[in-house]
Amino acid sequence: MLESAMVKQVVGFVQAKPRSIQEIAHLLQKNWRTADRYVEQIATEQGSIATRIFREGTRGALKLVYYVNSERIASTEFQERLLQRILAGTKKFDFSPFDIYQYVAPDKRRAFVEMQDDENVRIAQDIIGMFRAAQQRIIIFSGNLSWANAKQGTTKIIDVLEEVAKAGIPIKIVSRVDIASLKNLALVQEINDKLGREAIEVRHAEQPLRCTIIDGTHARLKESKSPEQYKSGELEKKTHVFYDIYDVEWVEWLQKVFYLMFRAGMPASRRLEGISSIQQLSKTGHVMRRGK
């Protein structure tokens, strides 16, 4: 864990203006590699700073660190409109990922459809492959962590997540944390208990996105459509549409939206303390009444 004073020092330094890794190394009186590692850790764990490499692949490549202003997430008018709609939503039907997908260049996106009745993950989705491909971080927008019960073939998704967490890949999730999601959350918490650390960090947020981002380069958004939403005969089975986005600028924008929710979200552990108190009240025979 990085010391909070050092983190504040780096973030404040970058907030004034974008800085090179060498400038940060000089500030901390560390070598370039150590400073670069600290920067990546702060970017991964807090999302308050980010990096961009200019002239990548050349001898004159320059890695700059810049401050992520949560009040200026959108760089275009339509991104601002999308952001407001996302923040206003609480259920998955409140926002369609296609509204993001449509703005991405055709050569940096793909989409596919699957119709299914069960919770088994199809091979085309290959969530296992996505998780195992992660080298830096995994961030997940979730509804209630229901995917923790899913399988791809005979392999449980939660087992692969444990495998990745054990390898040291940071995993951060925003999800609804309430009585209804306790069983799913328990499966995630078991991984943290086994590893003896908070390898998977969950914070509470009621939000409409279902999305996984791998290493800041690949985002997959999921949209679910149920027959109940349509007139009889229009949709026969539950249908899932998957949108893959490889445009770095759009993936970075989605990451900014995630960290906006993550920073504002209450840690799952604190939510659980409150839920536990409700359970204790029920055991003592007290009746919880809704306020007028």
C-alpha positions in Angstrom: 0.0 0.0 0.0 1.3 3.5 -0.9 1.4 6.0 1.9 -1.6 8.4 1.7 0.7 11.5 2.1 2.8 10.4 -0.9 -0.4 9.8 -3.0 -1.7 13.2 -2.2 1.7 14.7 -3.1 1.7 13.0 -6.5 -1.9 13.8 -7.3 -1.5 17.5 -6.2 1.6 17.8 -8.3 -0.1 16.4 -11.4 -3.3 18.4 -10.7 -1.4 21.6 -11.2 -0.4 20.5 -14.8 0.5 17.3 -16.6 3.9 15.9 -15.6 6.4 13.5 -17.0 7.4 10.4 -15.1 10.9 11.9 -14.7 9.4 15.0 -13.0 7.5 12.8 -10.6 10.6 10.8 -9.9 12.5 14.0 -9.1 9.7 15.1 -6.8 9.7 11.8 -4.9 13.5 11.4 -5.1 13.0 7.9 -6.6 14.3 6.4 -9.8 12.2 6.4 -13.0 11.0 2.8 -12.7 9.8 3.3 -9.1 8.0 6.5 -9.9 6.3 4.8 -12.9 5.2 1.9 -10.7 3.7 4.4 -8.1 1.9 6.3 -10.9 0.4 3.1 -12.3 -0.7 2.0 -8.8 -2.4 5.3 -8.1 -4.1 5.3 -11.5 -5.4 1.7 -10.9 -6.5 2.0 -7.3 -7.9 5.5 -7.3 -8.5 6.6 -10.9 -7.6 10.2 -9.9 -4.7 10.3 -12.4 -4.0 8.7 -15.8 -1.2 8.4 -18.3 -0.8 8.9 -22.0 2.3 8.0 -24.1 3.2 10.3 -27.0 5.4 9.1 -29.9 5.0 5.6 -28.6 7.4 3.1 -30.2 10.1 5.7 -30.9 13.2 6.6 -29.0 11.6 10.0 -28.2 8.5 8.4 -26.5 7.2 10.6 -23.7 4.9 9.3 -20.9 2.8 12.1 -19.4 0.7 11.8 -16.2 -2.4 14.0 -16.0 -5.2 14.6 -13.5 -8.6 13.1 -14.1 -11.1 15.8 -13.2 -14.4 14.1 -12.1 -16.3 17.2 -13.0 -15.0 17.2 -16.6 -15.5 13.6 -17.6 -17.1 14.4 -20.9 -15.0 15.9 -23.7 -17.9 16.3 -26.1 -21.5 17.4 -25.8 -22.9 13.9 -26.6 -20.6 12.4 -23.9 -22.1 14.8 -21.4 -25.6 13.8 -22.4 -24.7 10.1 -22.1 -23.1 10.7 -18.7 -26.2 12.4 -17.3 -28.4 9.6 -18.5 -26.1 6.9 -17.0 -26.0 8.7 -13.6 -29.8 9.1 -13.6 -30.4 5.4 -14.2 -30.5 2.7 -11.6 -31.7 -0.4 -13.5 -30.2 -2.0 -16.6 -33.2 -1.1 -18.7 -32.7 2.6 -18.0 -29.8 2.9 -20.5 -28.9 1.2 -23.7 -25.2 0.5 -24.3 -25.9 0.9 -28.1 -26.1 4.6 -27.4 -22.4 4.5 -26.7 -21.5 1.9 -29.3 -23.0 3.9 -32.1 -20.4 6.7 -31.7 -17.4 4.3 -31.9 -15.5 3.9 -35.2 -16.6 0.7 -37.1 -13.0 -0.7 -37.1 -12.8 -0.3 -33.3 -15.9 -2.1 -32.3 -17.9 -5.3 -32.7 -21.2 -6.7 -31.4 -22.9 -10.1 -31.3 -26.2 -11.5 -30.0 -27.0 -14.5 -27.9 -30.4 -16.0 -27.0 -30.5 -18.0 -23.9 -32.7 -19.0 -21.0 -30.1 -20.0 -18.5 -27.2 -18.3 -16.8 -24.5 -20.3 -18.6 -22.0 -18.2 -20.4 -21.6 -19.1 -24.1 -18.2 -19.8 -25.6 -18.6 -16.7 -27.9 -18.6 -14.5 -24.8 -15.4 -16.1 -23.5 -15.4 -14.2 -20.2 -12.8 -16.7 -19.0 -10.5 -15.6 -21.8 -11.1 -11.9 -21.0 -10.3 -12.3 -17.4 -7.2 -14.4 -18.0 -5.9 -11.9 -20.5 -5.8 -9.1 -17.9 -2.3 -7.9 -17.2 -3.0 -4.6 -15.3 -6.5 -4.4 -13.9 -10.2 -5.4 -14.3 -13.0 -3.1 -13.5 -16.7 -4.1 -13.6 -20.0 -2.3 -13.6 -22.4 -4.8 -12.2 -26.1 -4.9 -11.2 -26.1 -7.4 -8.3 -23.0 -9.6 -8.9 -25.3 -12.4 -10.4 -22.5 -13.4 -12.8 -20.7 -14.9 -9.7 -23.0 -17.9 -10.1 -22.4 -18.3 -13.9 -20.4 -21.0 -15.6 -18.6 -21.1 -19.0 -18.9 -24.8 -19.9 -18.0 -26.6 -16.7 -15.8 -23.8 -15.3 -17.2 -21.4 -12.7 -16.6 -17.7 -13.5 -15.9 -17.0 -9.8 -13.1 -19.6 -9.8 -11.4 -17.8 -12.7 -11.8 -14.5 -10.9 -10.1 -16.0 -7.9 -7.3 -17.2 -10.2 -6.8 -13.7 -11.6 -7.0 -12.1 -8.1 -4.4 -14.6 -6.8 -2.1 -13.5 -9.6 -2.1 -10.0 -8.3 -4.4 -8.3 -10.8 -6.4 -5.5 -9.1 -10.2 -6.0 -9.5 -12.7 -3.2 -8.7 -16.5 -3.5 -8.9 -19.4 -1.2 -8.5 -22.6 -3.1 -7.7 -25.8 -2.9 -5.7 -25.0 -4.1 -2.2 -28.2 -4.9 -0.4 -30.1 -7.8 1.2 -30.9 -9.3 -2.3 -27.3 -9.5 -3.4 -25.8 -10.9 -0.1 -25.3 -14.5 -1.5 -23.5 -13.2 -4.6 -21.4 -10.9 -2.5 -20.5 -13.7 -0.2 -18.9 -15.6 -3.1 -16.7 -12.6 -3.9 -15.8 -12.1 -0.2 -14.7 -15.7 0.1 -11.9 -14.9 -2.4 -10.7 -12.0 -0.3 -10.9 -14.2 2.8 -8.8 -17.0 1.1 -6.2 -14.5 -0.1 -6.1 -12.6 3.2 -6.5 -9.2 1.5 -9.1 -7.1 -0.3 -8.0 -8.4 -3.8 -11.5 -7.6 -5.1 -12.9 -4.3 -4.0 -16.6 -3.8 -4.2 -18.5 -0.5 -3.7 -22.2 0.1 -3.7 -23.8 1.8 -6.7 -27.2 1.4 -8.2 -26.4 2.1 -11.9 -27.6 0.9 -15.3 -24.3 -0.3 -16.9 -23.3 -3.9 -17.3 -19.7 -3.6 -18.4 -16.3 -5.2 -18.0 -13.1 -3.3 -18.8 -9.8 -5.1 -19.2 -6.5 -3.1 -18.9 -8.1 0.1 -20.1 -8.0 -1.2 -23.7 -11.1 -3.4 -24.1 -14.6 -2.7 -22.8 -17.5 -5.1 -23.1 -21.0 -3.8 -22.5 -24.0 -6.1 -22.1 -27.6 -5.4 -22.9 -30.4 -7.8 -21.9 -33.8 -7.9 -23.5 -36.7 -10.0 -22.0 -39.8 -11.1 -23.8 -41.9 -9.4 -21.1 -40.7 -6.0 -22.4 -42.3 -6.6 -25.8 -45.6 -7.5 -27.3 -46.4 -11.2 -27.6 -44.4 -12.9 -30.3 -41.9 -10.1 -30.8 -39.1 -11.7 -28.8 -39.3 -15.4 -28.1 -36.4 -15.8 -25.7 -34.3 -13.7 -23.4 -31.7 -12.0 -25.6 -28.3 -10.6 -24.7 -26.5 -8.2 -26.9 -22.7 -7.7 -26.3 -20.8 -4.7 -27.5 -17.0 -4.8 -27.6 -15.2 -1.5 -27.8 -11.5 -1.2 -28.5 -11.3 2.6 -29.0 -9.0 3.7 -26.3 -10.6 7.1 -25.9 -14.0 5.6 -25.4 -12.7 3.0 -23.0 -10.9 5.7 -21.0 -14.2 7.6 -20.9 -16.0 4.6 -19.5 -13.2 4.2 -16.9 -13.7 7.8 -15.8 -17.5 7.1 -15.4 -16.6 4.0 -13.4 -14.2 5.9 -11.0 -16.8 8.6 -10.6 -19.2 6.0 -9.2 -16.5 4.1 -7.4 -15.2 7.1 -5.4 -18.7 8.1 -4.4 -19.7 4.5 -3.6 -19.8 3.2 0.0 -17.4 0.2 0.5 -19.3 -3.1 0.6 -18.0 -3.8 4.1 -19.7 -0.7 5.5 -22.9 -1.5 3.7 -22.9 -5.0 5.2 -22.5 -3.5 8.7 -25.8 -1.7 8.2 -27.5 -4.7 6.7 -26.3 -6.8 9.6 -27.9 -4.4 12.0 -31.2 -4.9 10.2 -30.9 -8.6 10.6 -30.3 -8.2 14.3 -33.4 -6.1 14.7 -35.5 -8.8 13.0 -34.1 -11.4 15.4 -35.1 -9.3 18.4 -38.7 -9.2 17.1 -38.6 -5.5 16.2 -40.6 -4.6 13.1 -39.0 -2.2 10.7 -41.5 0.4 9.6 -41.1 2.6 6.5 -41.0 6.3 7.4 -43.9 8.4 6.4 
